[in-house]
C-alpha cells in the first residue's frame, strides 16, 4: 500500500487519496491502521447496524464521490481508481469520453474486469509480471520446504507440486506450471527417474538447495 501511494505521489500532485470500505467488517477493521500510514481520508460505507446482513454499499458511495468530483468546477484532470469492479466501467467511460478526463486504473492482476480496462485511459496491475513470478517462485520453494519437514520421504512429481501449490493458494494451474518449468530450466530443480521395486518408474522433482540459496529463494534455518 505504501509503495503504491508513493508511486502515484511521485507522478501526480495528489489532491485527495480516499479509501472506501465497510470497516465494520472484522476482516477490514485492522486495515485502518495500515491505511492511516498513507492517508487520513477513510470513508466508512457501512449502513445499518454493525453485524447486520446489509449489502456492501462501498461501490455506490465511491460512485457518488466520483460523480460529485467530476461535476465540481475545480475537478481534477486525472482520476486514479484502485478497483477491479466492472460496475465502475460506465462511470469511467463518462469521465474519459464525455469529460475528457485521464483515468488511471490500478487493480490486482487477474481480478480486473476487461470492460473496466477498456474504459480507462490506462491500466496498471499489481503485482507486475516480474514480481508475480517471484511470488510464484517463493510459493513453490516454500512447498518443498514444508514437505521436507512433514514428509521427508515423499516422492514429488511435477504435476503434483504444481497442482498442490495452485490449489492451496487458489492460483491458475497453467501459471504455476509455467513458472515451475522455468525453475527446472534454471537448474533450481532437477527431474529424476525413480524406479520402484516392481520396476514401475516415475519422474520426480528434487530441489537443488544450494542453487536456491544462491538465488536468494531459500535461507538455511538456524
N, C-alpha and C positions, 0 to 999 in steps of 0.2 A: 504493500500500500504506500509506504513512504517513498519507494523508488518510483512508483507511478506518479505521485504528487510532485516529486522533484523534477521528473521529466517534463510534465506539462508546464510547470512554473518556469522552467528554463527556456521553453519555447514560446510562451504566451504571457501576457500581463493578465493574470487571473483576477477577475473582479470578485467572484464568489465560487467557493467549492463546497457543494452541498451533498450530503449523504441522506438518502431516504430509506426508511425501513420500519417495520413493526418491531421495535426494540423490546416490546413486552414479551416477545418470544424468548424463552430461556437460551436457545441456541445463539441468539444475536445479542443478548443483553451485555455479555462480556466484551463484545466488539467495540462498544462505545469508547472504552479507554484507548484502544488502538487507533480509532478514528480521530480522537482528540489530539493525537500526535501530529496530524496534518491539517485539521480544521475544527472550528467550534460550531460550524453550520451543520447541525444534525437535526433532521426533520423527522419527528415521530409520526408515523402514519396510522397508528392503531386507533380504531374507533370501537366504541362499546366497552364493556367491562373486560379487564385483563383476564385472559384464560377462556373467554367465551369463543365459540366457534363462528367467528366472523370472517368474511372474505378479506384477504390481504388487499388493502387499498393503495399500496405503495405506488403502483403504476399510474393510477388515476391522479394521485397527488402530484407525482412527478410531471405528468402531462399538463396539469393545471399550472404548475410553476413555469414549464417551458413556454406554453402559450402566452402567459402573462409577460414573461421576459421578452418574448418576440414582439409583443404588441407595444411595449414600452418605447417611448421616444428616444431613450438612451440605450436602446437594445444593442448588445454586443454583436460584432460581426461574426464571431466564431462561437459555436456551441460545442462543448465536449461532453459526450454521453458515455457512461460506462454501463452498458446493458447488452444483453443478447436477445431481449424480448421482442418478437416480431410485432407486438401491439404498438410499438413506437414508430413503425415504418411510415404510417400516414403523416404523423407529426414531423418526422424528419424530411419527408418529401415536401411538405408545406414550407419548411424552413429553407430548403435548398432551392426548390423550383419557383416558389411564389415570392419568397422574401430575399432570395439571393444570398442566403447565409452560408457560411462554411461550417459543415457539421463533421466533426472528427468522432468516430465511433471506436470505443475500446470494448473488448469483450474477452471472455475466456475461450481459448482455442477449442473448436469443436462444439461450442454451445451458442453460437451467434446465428440468428435467423438470416438466411440468404436474402429474404425480402428486405431486411433491415440493412444488410451490407450494400445492396444495390441502391438503396435510397440515400445513403450517406455519401459525403464527399470523399471520405477516406475511412478505412477500417484497419485498426491495429489490434492484433490478438496476442494475448498472453497465455502461456509463455511463448517466446519466439521459437523458431524451429530448433535452433542450437540449444537453447535452454530446455526445451521439451525433450530433446534427445538425451541430454544429460540426466534429466529426471528418470527417464526410462532405464538408462544405464544403471543408475543407482538402485532402482527398484529390483532389477534383475540380480545385481550383486547382493543386495540385502536378502533376497530369497535364498540364494545359495548359502549365505552365512547362517541364516536361520535353520536351513535344512541340515547343515553341518553340525549344528548343536543338537537339534531334535532327533534327526535320523541320519547319523554319520555314514551308515552303510547303504543308504538309498541310492538306487541307480536312476539317474535323471536323464530322460530323453529330451531332445529339443522341443518337441511338441508339448510334452508335459509341463516343462518350465514355462513356455510361452502361455499355455492355457491357464496355469495356476496364477501367474502374475497378472494376466489380463482379467481373470475372474475376481481375484482378490481386490484389485484396485479399480474395477469397472472401466477397463481400457479397451480400445479396439484391438482385437486379436491380430489383425494384419499389421498394425503399427508395432506391436510388441515383437512379432516375428521378424519384421524388417530390421528393427533395432538389434535384436539378438543375433541375427545373421551378420550384421556389421561387426558386432563384438567378437564373433567367431573369426571373421576375416582379419580383424585387428590382432588376433593371436591371444586375446584375453581369455578365451575358452578353447578347449580342444575337443574335437569329436573322436571318440574311440570305439572300437568294436568290442563288445563284451559277449563272450560265449558261455552259455550255461552248460551244466553237466550233460544235459540231454542234447547238446550241440545246437540248440536254438540260440540264435545270435540277435542282438540289438545294438544300435548305435547310441552311446551315451555321451553326455556333455560334461566335461570336467573343467573346473576353473583353474586358471593359471594365476595363483595368488600373488606371486612375485610381480608379475606384469600388471595385475590390478592395483597393487600397492604403488608401483612406479607411475601408473596413470592417475593416482590420487583417488581411486574409486573404493579402496579398502584400506583401513587402518588397523594395524595389529592391536588387539585388545590387551591391556595390561593385566 
